[in-house]
């Protein structure tokens, strides 16, 4: 690198290679580990006509330098590309590929504006992944995203020094910031980036120059998962760039019914023989879908051996659709023909009466209201142990639905298949005796036996010290078939721990609060209280 730091890099060349394009992967998870698969993935790209360079980022595993997440990736990305194009096995063109953090390193390289970078395939990630210190506001400006627990947990386990650490934590300890102190003391070091973004964080610049969206447009294949906890970032990037005239012609989308770790809805919950984390046959099946879309994309925009017309603009899987393996194609997202449908949130007085609760109706009912208690010392437990692998577990939410601090509203069962395809959002009017109110909102699929599984989810915090607030919570995009006899359910709570940091009820930041106070929340239902769905009609109806 320009400062003399050396980054450990494995180079894989096809047999008989002279010179050609390179696929670059920059990651923090040990370039040689089975977890990232590149001892298998690199030869698959080699077979498609690409050299592959896989690098441990600065300060991780075999690479030198200080261990700091996000902040060095733009400069180091530029310098690595510059090193590649000066090698005899390079033809001067580079593409980038990878998941999550190594999707972010692609966006950082875009921000560096190196002229040799020709195309990227960021998977289950976002260009703003490094903006952990600030949580974006909602489209209506009345709510902001909740601070998560999985972000500081990720930094604590992965970004202390070159190694990765596994350790048990006392998640009941307060303040939340103190949860990690004993582990850091035992290691003898702390996660510097976690300490940097701890509230109150100020003026952190992840990109030293312009944001990648404000640089030279590149071909991008956005790869997302309908059940990924970073889905909103992946889909947000696609939607944002598809709306920019210079970028729009170069944007492509590929979305499967997967979670962050690549587990698929047709296999959920995952049996040992379908677990690509441990089973070699399952890994082979997984990697075929992992590499092929990227290699096809690079063949068009890097090697230029296939026409642009060979690529579908959007490919997407319909969860519980007709074929568990095949993806559908469309020219745009959401696909042409989708229509908006509203379900009115009603009968609030029954919302805490049991799993079914109140009603979701095609027409509004009389105004109603319900109150419940948010107790920071008795939080709603998360149904999943690992938010990065929700489909591996694929838990039934019905037990949580029965808690008195969880509101539910259930629609009639559908009499035929109903395809939910596109964005989902929920508008609620809430109040509280606390200065702020947290909202964790889910849309569930309830089967005839009463089991409930998540379809879409979103969150928001509103300021309630001035009275009731109407807020619209974005639940992201979906592609999911509700089969005959199944029903939709809306679930609303004020906590989900340890997915989100707990609201202390005092107005203090959750990260640093030492005192807690129970609060009474109120949800008021009217003609403005709705679940908005996007439906691809095929004759089904309630």
N, C-alpha and C positions, 0 to 999 in steps of 0.2 A: 504494500500500500504506500501512498505518498509519504507517510510518516515513518516508513521502515518496518512497520509491523507485518509479520508474515502470517497468511491465512492458509490453513491446511486444505488442500484441494486434490481430489482424485479425478484423473482424466481417463475416460474410457474411449478408445478409438476402434472403429470397425476394422475387421481384418482386411489387410491390403489397402488401408486408407492412405490417401495422399494429402488432400486438403478439402475442407468443406465446411458447412455451417455447424455451429455448436449450440447445444441446449445447455444452458447454465441453470444450476439450482444452488441457491444460497440458503442454508438452514441452520438452526441452533440445536438440533436433536441428535447429533452424531451421524455424520454422513455415511458411516459404515454399518449402522445398526439395522437389525431386522425391522425395527419400528418404521423406518422410512423406506425400506424395500429397494434402495437404489443399486445394490449389488445385482438385483434382478431387473429393475426398471431400466438401468442404463443400457444393458445389452439389447433390450427391446427397442430403444431408440436407435441404437447402432444398426440394428437390422433394417430400420427405415431410412438410413442414410444420414445419420447425425452423429457427430462427436458429442460427448457428454462431459461436462465439468460439474462436479458436486463438491461444495465447499462448506466447511464449518465456519459460521460467521465469527466475527471478532469476539474474542473472549470466551468462546465455547469449545469444549472438548479439545481438539488438537491445535486450535488456532491461538495465536498470541494476542495480546492486547487486553484492555480493560473490559470487564463484563458489564455492558450497559445495553439494555434492550432498545431497539428502534433508532437511537440517535445517530449511529454511525453508518446506517445502511445506504444512504444516498451516495456518500463519498466512496465507500468501499465497493458499492455496486459499480460505479463508474470505473474505479481503478481495476477491478477484476475483469470487466469487459475489455478495458484497454490492454490488460495483460494477455487475454485470450487472442485478440486480433493480431498481436505481435508474434504469435507462435506459428511455426511452420505448418502445423496441421490445421490451421484456421484459414478460411477463405475471406475473412473479414466481416462475416455476418453472424449474429447471435440472436437466439430466441431464449426466453425464460419460461420456467414451468415450476409448479409446486403448490402446496397446500398451506393454508393458515399463515403462520409467520413467514414461511417461504413463498407465500403469495404476496404478503406485504413487501418482501425484499424486491419483488418484481416492480411494484409500484414505486418504490424508492429509486430503483434504477431508471424508471421512466422519468422521474423527477430530475435525475442527473443529466438527462438529455444527451447521452452518448449516441453518436450517429450510427454506430454499428448495431444497435438494438432494433430488431425488425418486427417482433411480435411477442406477445406474452399470453400465458394461460394461467391466470390466478384462480386457484381453486379454494372454495370455502373460506373466504377472506374478505378484506376490504381495504381500500386505499387509506382509510382513516383508522385503521386498526390500532395505530400507535397513540391515538388521542384518548387514552384511558383516563386522563385527568379531567376531561370535560364530557358531560353526558348530554347529548343533543336534545334540543327541545322538540316538541311535537309540531305537526303541520299547523295546528290551530293556535300555537303559541301559548296554550294554557297549561301544558304539562311538560315535564322533562323526564328523560329516561332514568330509571332507578340505578343507583350504584350497585354493581354486582359483587358477589363474593368470589366468583370463579376467576375474575381478573386478578385480584391480589393473590389468590391461591396459586394461580399459574405463575406469576412472577416470583413468588416465594420458593416454589419448587424448582423453577427452571433458570432463574436469573440472579443467582448469588455469585457463582464463579464458574469455572469451566465445566464442572460436573452438574448432574441433576440429582436432587435430593428427595427421598421419600421419608416422611416423618408424620407421626400422629399429632393432632392438634386438639386443644380444648376449645371447641367452637362456642362454648357457653361463656367464655371469658370476656370481660368488658374492661376498657373499650375494645372495639373490634381490632384496632391497630395493635393491641397487646397480644393478640392470639399468636403472633409469629415470633414474639421476643425470645421465648425459651429455645425454639429451634435455631434461630439465628445465633444465639449465645453458644449453643452446642457446636455449631458449625464454625464459629469464630469469625463470621462475616455476615453482612446483610445484603438484601437486594437493593442496590442503589437506585434503580429506576422506581421501585415500589416506594421508597422513601421520598423520591423526587415528586411523585404525583399525589402523595398523601395530602388531603385537604389541610390548609388552603393552597392548592397548586396555582402557580402563576406563570404565564408567559412561556410555556414550553413549546419550542419549535422542533417538531419531528423532522420536517424537511428544511434544510438550511436555505434553500432557494424557493422557487415557486412550487405550488402544489402540483402533483403530476397531471391533474386535469387541465392545468393552465400551460402545458407544454405542448410539444409537437405531437399530434395525434398518431396513434399506433393501432394496428389490428389487435383486438382483444377478444379472446374467448373466455367469457365469464362462466365459471363452473360453480354451481351452487347445489345445495341439498335442501329439500323441503323441510327436513327435520333438523337442520344444522342450527346450533345456537348463534352462528354468525350469518344466518340467512339474510337478515335485514341489511347487513353491510354489503354482501355480494349482490343482492338484488338492487339495493340502493345505488351502487356504482353503475350497474347496467342501465337503470332507469335514467340516472343523471346524464350519462354520456350519450345515451340514445336521444336525448333532448338537445344536444349540442351539435349544430350543423357540421362542424369540421370533424367531429368524432363519430357521428351517427353511422355513416356508411361502413365503418370499420368495426362495429360492435356486433358480437355474436353471443348467444346464450345457450347453455347446456345445463339442464337441471334434472336431477334424479331424485327419487324418493329415498334419500339417504340422510344420515346424521353426520356430524363432523368427522367421525372416524370411518365413515364409509359403509356402515352397516345399513342394510336396505329394509324397507317396510315389508316386502314380500317374505322376508326371513325372520321378522320380529315376532316374539322375542328370539334371540339368536341361539340356535343349538350349537353344540361343539363342532359338528361337521360343517357348519356354515360360518365359523368364526375365523376370518382371515388373519386375526391376530395370532393364532396358534396352529391352524390347520393349513398344510401346504396346498392341498387341492382347492380349498376355499380361497387361498391367496391367489392362485393362478386365475381363478374365475374373476376375482376382484380386479386384478391388474389388467386384464383384457379391456375392461371398461375404463380403466384409469389412464392407460397410455394411448389407446387408439384415437379418441377424439382430438387429443393434442397433436399427435403426429399427423393426422389428416389436416388439421388447421395449419401446421407449419409447412406441410407440403404445398399449400396454396400460397402462403404469404412469405415464406423464407426460401425454400428450395424452388418454388414456382414451377412445380411439375404437374400440378392439377389446376383446373380452372376454378375461378371463384364460384361459378354456378354449381360446382359439386358440393358446396357447403349449404346446409339448411341454415337459415338465419337464426331460428330458435328451435331447439330440441328439448322436449320435456316429457317427464313420466307422469302418468295419472295414477296416483296411489289407489290401490284396490281396483284398478281399471281392468280392461279385458285381458291384457298381456302383462305378466309380471316382469318381463325382461325388456320389451321393446319400448323405445321412446317415440313420441309423436313429433311431428314437424309443423311449424307454422312460420308465417312471414314476419309476425310481430308478436309481442307479449303485452297484455293478454291476447290470446288468439282472437281473430275476427269472429263475431257472433256472440260473444259473451254479453250478458245482460245483468243489470243491477237488480238485486232483490233485497228488500228490507224485512226484518223480523222485529216486531215491537216487544220491548222488555216490559212485562206486566205482572200483576198479581204479586207485588213485592212483599206483601205481608206473609207469604208462604215461602219466601226465599231461603229461610233457615229452618224449614220444617222437615227436611229430609233430603235425600239425594236428588229427587226430581225438582223440589222447590217450587218457584213461581213458574211463569209461562213465557214462552216465545210465541208470538202470534202474528199472523199475516196482516191483521188489522189492529189498531190500538184499542186498549181497554181503558177503564177508568183510571185516573191518577191514583198512585199508591206510593207507599214509602216503607222502608225497613231500617232498623238500626241494628248494629252489632258492635262488639267490643274488640278493639285491637289491643292485645296485651303483649308488649315487647318481651315479657318473660314466659310466654306460652305461644310461640310462633307456629304458624302453619308449616308443617314439615314438607320439604320437597319430596316428590314421589320418586325422583330419579337420584341415584347416588352420584352419577357422573354426567353432568350436563353436556359433555362432548359425545356421549354414546347413548343417547336417549332411546334409540331403537334396539340396542343390545338388551336393555332391560324391558322397555315398552310396558311401563307399569299401568295398572288399572287405577284410575283416579277416583273411583266411586267411594272408597273409604274416606278420602279427604272431603268429598262432597257432603258427607254427613256431619262435618264439624259445625258448631254453632257460629264460628267466625268465618265461614265460607258460604257465600250466596250462590244459589244455582237457579237457573231458569231453563226449562226444557220445552222443546217443540213437540208436536205430534210426529210420530214415526212416518217416514216417507213410504209411499206405496209403489215406488219404482226407483231405479238408480237416479241419483241427483249428483251432477258433477260440479263441484266447487272449483272454479278455475280463475284465479286473479286475486286482487287485493281483498282483504277483510279488515273492517274497522268497527269499533264499538263506541257509541256516544253515551256517556253517563253524566248524571248530575249528582254530585256528592258534597257532603259537608262533614265537619268533624269538630270535636272539642279540642283537638290538637292544632298547632299552627300549620302542619302539612299532613297530607293523606297520601299513602302509597296505594297504588292499584295494580294488582297482578291479575290479568284477564286472560282467560283461555276459552276457546271453542272446542268442544269435545264431541266425539262420535260415541253414542250410547247404543250398545247392541241389545237384542231382545232379552238377553239374560241380565241386563243391567250393568255390565262392564263398560267403563268409560275410558276412552283413549284420546289423547290430544291430537287435534287437527291443526290448530293455529294458536299463537300466544303473543301477548304484548304486555307492556308495563308502562307506568307513568306515575309521577308525583305531582300533586297540585297543592297550591297554597290555599289553605282553608281558614286562615285567621280572619278573613274578611267576610265569611259566610259561604253559602253554597256556590259551587263552581261547576259549570258544564265543561267537560273535556272529552275530546275524541282520542281514543287509544288505537294506535296502528298495530294490527296483528300480523302484518306482512302479507306476502303472497302465498297462495296455496294451489295445488292441483290434486284434488282428492275426490274420490267417488264415495258418496254415502249410499250404501246398498239398501235394497228394499227391507223394510222392517226396522231400520236403524233410525235414530233421532239425533238432532243437534241439541247440545246443552251449552249454555253460557255459564262460566264459573268466574266469580269475582271474589278476591280476597285482598287483604292489606299486608300480607307477608308470604314469603316462600323461602324458607331457610334450610340450607345455606346457599341457595341460588342468589338471593339478593341480601344486601346488608340490611339489618333490621332497623326500621324507623323507631327511634327511642321515644317518640311522642312528646318531646320537649322543644322541638325546633332546632336542636343541635345537629351537626353532621353525624350521620350514623357511625362514621369511622372513628370519631374521637369522643362520642358521648359516654359519660360515665354513669349518668342517672337515667332512669326510664320512668315513663308514666303511661298508664293505660288510658285509652281514649275511646270515646263513643263515636262511631262513624254512622252516617246516614246516607242512604241511597234513595233518591226520589225518581219515580217512574212517571213519564208523561208521553205525549206524542213525539217528543224529541229524543226519547230513550230507545235507541235502535241498534241492532246488529246489521251492518251492511255487508252483503255478500256479492261476489261475482259468480254467475252461474252460466254454464255452457248448456243451452237447452237441448234436450233430446226426448221430450215428451213426459218427463217425470214431474210429479207434483206432490205437494202435501195433501 
